[in-house]
């Protein structure tokens, strides 16, 4: 549905994106991850025909973005970084204007309007001026605008910014429900979001694609060791040395709380059983024992930091791993 | 409703929601009324003088004494007021980031430019229509020739349309509304002043070209009741040129 071949965009001497190539199949949801200024928005702007690429071709639904922009625009719903709303219009007036720009008239327009207002729960504010609405509502009006004409391709630049946690979950559900019938590209900073809604992730850094795969594959590929977190009730001073004696343990770091340790083991071996045995036989009081899987955040940091030539030290990596594991768990719960 | 009509309707709504139209309209009508009053009082004083000298009813020409002066003065008023009306058209879209939305909608840039221009032109023409009250009321008390007044109005409509197209162009250049207004003042004043240079150069080729480029001479013809095809061609072509340039400026955003 979307096919991007070697697109490059230069602003003077600055290269914003450099030979970016990727494609999105029909019904697929793709996440665009990257630090600020990585080139996510530039790529989206080229796909929506807002700007031309310096080199390369981008095609949407078989139409070239540079040669047939009108055909491309008809098939795209686009939510830019800032919701593109007119403050002097009411929600209904705004969406009517959007529909008319897209050539919708009469009953067609009214039913599309009601549908998108219903989908984004805007009924209570439909007659209010957009200028008086909160950031969250404006963001939802922006999304309603992108979905109004039920386009086969949706390009959403940070769709959940400014929404409260409940709304974030609703919008994610909405995006998930679009998968299958719509091709979606969304950019995000919130990594659990990518894991939650996307089938595929493209990580972009300094204008180049540094990784492209499913979230699970990415974390598996980049994992260099297994990590286990244990919490002990009464750890003696020499517990670290005793644990190190277990074959396969590479390193032990103190964790966040007292009694908590992060144990790094050889890749591919599950040492939980041995660790538990040592702890129990020594009567250290086992409170918690769990594996830490590499989250997308770690993958992201590893890839993007590596680009900057700043490999993480083992310790900070382990700490950030444990921090993020907790954050992810909280989000999941 | 076609996409262009949708743009026009949205712009009109934007104008009437903001205070711009009310303020600009009030000032425009006030100044028009005040100037008419002053010229009528002045014409009355001249009539009194003539009566005293001739000792009978004097024939005064309202077309010459009131309307020609009024239309001539309105040039300057239009130059100051119209850039205020046009300054928001594109600058505001850029500032509020709705420009990107407009550019990614399935509508051509020519339709966007045309829609915005027509919306502001409609507002200007309705304000101009309201000033028609002055000759209408004057007609009750006096006798004058309507034809030069109609050509004068045609002149004001064409001159205003040209000023508005310059304003649309200036607004497309920047995201700052004040800058947009000043750029259109700058362009219009420069074109006005070079007409002086044209007069100075007189009956030379350069003089003719400069006089033709400036709107002063063309407007004067219409105010004097003269409809010349070359003047109409001048207004039509320069208006289209300015709208074409606006189109190019908006389009150039794609390449930045």
Boltz contact constraints between the chains, C-beta under 6 A:
constraints:
  - contact:
      token1: [A, 48]
      token2: [B, 104]
      max_distance: 6.0
  - contact:
      token1: [A, 50]
      token2: [B, 100]
      max_distance: 6.0
  - contact:
      token1: [A, 50]
      token2: [B, 103]
      max_distance: 6.0
  - contact:
      token1: [A, 50]
      token2: [B, 104]
      max_distance: 6.0
  - contact:
      token1: [A, 51]
      token2: [B, 254]
      max_distance: 6.0
  - contact:
      token1: [A, 52]
      token2: [B, 254]
      max_distance: 6.0
  - contact:
      token1: [A, 70]
      token2: [B, 106]
      max_distance: 6.0
  - contact:
      token1: [A, 73]
      token2: [B, 104]
      max_distance: 6.0
  - contact:
      token1: [A, 73]
      token2: [B, 106]
      max_distance: 6.0
  - contact:
      token1: [A, 74]
      token2: [B, 106]
      max_distance: 6.0
  - contact:
      token1: [A, 78]
      token2: [B, 104]
      max_distance: 6.0
  - contact:
      token1: [A, 80]
      token2: [B, 100]
      max_distance: 6.0
  - contact:
      token1: [A, 82]
      token2: [B, 97]
      max_distance: 6.0
  - contact:
      token1: [A, 84]
      token2: [B, 98]
      max_distance: 6.0
  - contact:
      token1: [A, 84]
      token2: [B, 101]
      max_distance: 6.0
  - contact:
      token1: [A, 88]
      token2: [B, 14]
      max_distance: 6.0
  - contact:
      token1: [A, 88]
      token2: [B, 17]
      max_distance: 6.0
  - contact:
      token1: [A, 97]
      token2: [B, 6]
      max_distance: 6.0
  - contact:
      token1: [A, 97]
      token2: [B, 10]
      max_distance: 6.0
  - contact:
      token1: [A, 100]
      token2: [B, 1]
      max_distance: 6.0
  - contact:
      token1: [A, 100]
      token2: [B, 6]
      max_distance: 6.0
  - contact:
      token1: [A, 101]
      token2: [B, 3]
      max_distance: 6.0
  - contact:
      token1: [A, 101]
      token2: [B, 6]
      max_distance: 6.0
  - contact:
      token1: [A, 101]
      token2: [B, 105]
      max_distance: 6.0
  - contact:
      token1: [A, 101]
      token2: [B, 107]
      max_distance: 6.0
  - contact:
      token1: [A, 102]
      token2: [B, 106]
      max_distance: 6.0
